[in-house]
Amino acid sequence: MEATASAKYLRGSAQKARLVVDMIRGKDVNQALAILRFSKKRAASHIEKCMRSAIANANEAAEKANVSIDPDDLWVRTAFVDRGPTKNRRRVRPAPQGRAYREQRHFCHVTISLSNDEKPQPKASKNGKAAPVETASRKPAASKAKRRGGAAAAPRAKRTKKSEE
């Protein structure tokens, strides 16, 4: 079962709200609520309210479908932040020498989707095992001189001792 909640016209920029939403994406509901509760970001309280609304929506949808659902089994399937309007949200701030600076007040829309389905496992390779992460076999990065090319990238001749004849 899947449930969605959205909070619109939240004060604050979408970029700042995305920092909070990225922390909870894919987590269990209890773990996500704990992260939101103890986060120092201003957007966290509004996102927590949206999360609680999504949990309530899941309970309500389960009751309508005559299915029992445990809120502890829910996890954050998707969570994203869209940019809100700024066109009519402009303000004027006094500036030096009689001028005025225009300020835009930013708003954002948060959407959270919860699910009690099984979490997807990491993709497995053909033989049924998870693909190993290869970090040791990567080549070291080329130096600046080699990337630049020219005489700096040319191989140097080896020094040999001159034999006197």
C-alpha positions as CSV (number, residue, x, y, z in Angstrom):
1,M,0.0,0.0,0.0
2,E,1.2,3.4,-0.9
3,A,0.3,6.8,0.6
4,T,1.3,10.3,-0.5
5,A,1.2,13.7,1.2
6,S,2.2,17.1,0.0
7,A,2.8,20.4,1.7
8,K,2.6,23.5,-0.5
9,Y,3.9,27.0,-0.2
10,L,6.4,26.3,2.5
11,R,8.6,29.2,3.4
12,G,12.2,28.8,2.4
13,S,14.0,27.9,-0.8
14,A,13.7,24.6,-2.5
15,Q,17.5,24.1,-2.4
16,K,17.5,24.3,1.4
17,A,14.6,22.0,1.7
18,R,16.2,19.4,-0.6
19,L,19.1,19.1,1.9
20,V,16.7,17.8,4.5
21,V,14.7,15.6,2.1
22,D,17.9,13.9,0.9
23,M,18.6,12.8,4.5
24,I,15.3,10.8,4.8
25,R,14.8,9.3,1.4
26,G,14.7,5.5,1.5
27,K,14.7,5.3,5.3
28,D,12.1,3.7,7.6
29,V,9.4,6.1,8.9
30,N,10.6,6.0,12.5
31,Q,14.2,6.6,11.5
32,A,13.2,9.5,9.2
33,L,11.0,11.1,11.9
34,A,14.0,10.9,14.3
35,I,16.3,12.5,11.8
36,L,13.7,15.3,11.2
37,R,13.1,15.9,14.9
38,F,16.8,16.4,15.7
39,S,17.8,18.2,12.6
40,K,18.8,21.9,13.0
41,K,17.5,22.9,9.6
42,R,14.5,25.2,9.6
43,A,12.7,23.2,6.9
44,A,12.8,20.1,9.0
45,S,9.8,20.9,11.1
46,H,7.6,21.5,8.0
47,I,8.8,18.3,6.4
48,E,8.1,16.4,9.6
49,K,4.6,17.7,9.5
50,C,4.2,16.5,5.9
51,M,5.6,13.1,6.9
52,R,3.1,12.7,9.7
53,S,0.3,13.6,7.3
54,A,1.5,10.8,4.9
55,I,1.5,8.3,7.8
56,A,-2.1,9.4,8.6
57,N,-3.1,9.1,4.9
58,A,-1.7,5.5,4.9
59,N,-3.7,4.6,7.9
60,E,-6.8,6.1,6.4
61,A,-6.4,4.4,3.1
62,A,-5.8,1.0,4.9
63,E,-9.0,1.5,6.9
64,K,-11.0,2.3,3.7
65,A,-9.6,-0.9,2.0
66,N,-10.3,-2.9,5.2
67,V,-6.7,-3.8,5.5
68,S,-4.6,-3.7,8.6
69,I,-1.3,-1.7,8.3
70,D,1.5,-1.2,10.8
71,P,3.0,2.3,10.7
72,D,6.3,0.8,11.7
73,D,6.5,-1.1,8.4
74,L,6.3,2.0,6.3
75,W,9.3,3.5,4.6
76,V,9.9,6.6,2.5
77,R,9.6,5.5,-1.1
78,T,9.9,8.9,-2.8
79,A,10.4,12.4,-1.4
80,F,11.0,15.5,-3.5
81,V,10.9,19.2,-3.4
82,D,9.7,21.5,-6.2
83,R,10.2,25.2,-6.5
84,G,7.2,27.4,-5.5
85,P,6.1,30.8,-6.8
86,T,8.3,33.9,-6.4
87,K,6.6,36.3,-8.9
88,N,4.3,38.1,-6.5
89,R,6.5,37.5,-3.5
90,R,8.9,40.4,-4.0
91,R,9.8,42.8,-1.3
92,V,11.9,46.0,-1.2
93,R,14.8,46.4,1.2
94,P,16.4,49.8,1.9
95,A,19.9,50.2,0.5
96,P,22.6,52.8,0.9
97,Q,22.4,56.3,-0.7
98,G,18.6,56.3,-1.1
99,R,18.4,53.2,-3.2
100,A,16.3,50.0,-2.8
101,Y,17.2,46.4,-3.3
102,R,14.6,44.0,-4.5
103,E,14.3,40.7,-2.5
104,Q,12.5,37.6,-3.6
105,R,10.8,35.5,-1.0
106,H,11.2,31.8,-1.9
107,F,8.6,29.1,-1.5
108,C,8.6,25.4,-2.1
109,H,6.3,22.4,-2.4
110,V,7.3,19.1,-0.6
111,T,5.8,15.7,-1.7
112,I,6.4,12.5,0.3
113,S,5.3,9.1,-0.7
114,L,5.3,6.1,1.8
115,S,5.0,2.4,1.1
116,N,4.9,-0.8,3.1
117,D,6.1,-3.0,0.2
118,E,9.4,-4.7,0.4
119,K,12.4,-2.4,-0.1
120,P,14.2,-3.1,-3.4
121,Q,17.5,-5.0,-2.9
122,P,20.7,-3.9,-4.8
123,K,20.8,-5.2,-8.3
124,A,22.5,-8.6,-8.6
125,S,24.7,-9.7,-11.4
126,K,24.0,-12.8,-13.7
127,N,25.4,-15.3,-11.2
128,G,23.0,-14.2,-8.5
129,K,25.5,-12.4,-6.3
130,A,25.7,-8.6,-5.8
131,A,28.1,-6.9,-8.0
132,P,31.4,-6.1,-6.2
133,V,32.6,-2.6,-6.1
134,E,35.9,-2.3,-7.7
135,T,37.9,0.5,-6.2
136,A,41.5,-0.9,-6.2
137,S,41.7,-1.7,-9.9
138,R,41.1,1.9,-11.0
139,K,44.0,3.8,-12.6
140,P,45.3,6.7,-10.7
141,A,44.4,10.1,-12.1
142,A,46.8,11.6,-14.6
143,S,48.9,14.5,-13.5
144,K,48.3,18.0,-14.6
145,A,51.3,17.9,-16.9
146,K,50.1,14.8,-18.7
147,R,46.6,16.2,-19.2
148,R,48.0,19.4,-20.6
149,G,50.1,17.6,-23.2
150,G,53.1,19.1,-25.1
151,A,56.6,18.7,-23.9
152,A,55.6,18.2,-20.3
153,A,53.8,15.0,-21.3
154,A,56.6,13.5,-23.4
155,P,58.5,10.7,-21.8
156,R,61.9,11.5,-20.6
157,A,65.0,9.7,-21.9
158,K,66.8,7.6,-19.4
159,R,70.3,8.8,-18.4
160,T,73.1,6.5,-19.2
161,K,76.7,6.8,-18.2
162,K,79.0,7.9,-21.0
163,S,81.7,5.4,-21.7
164,E,85.0,6.9,-22.8
165,E,86.7,5.2,-25.8
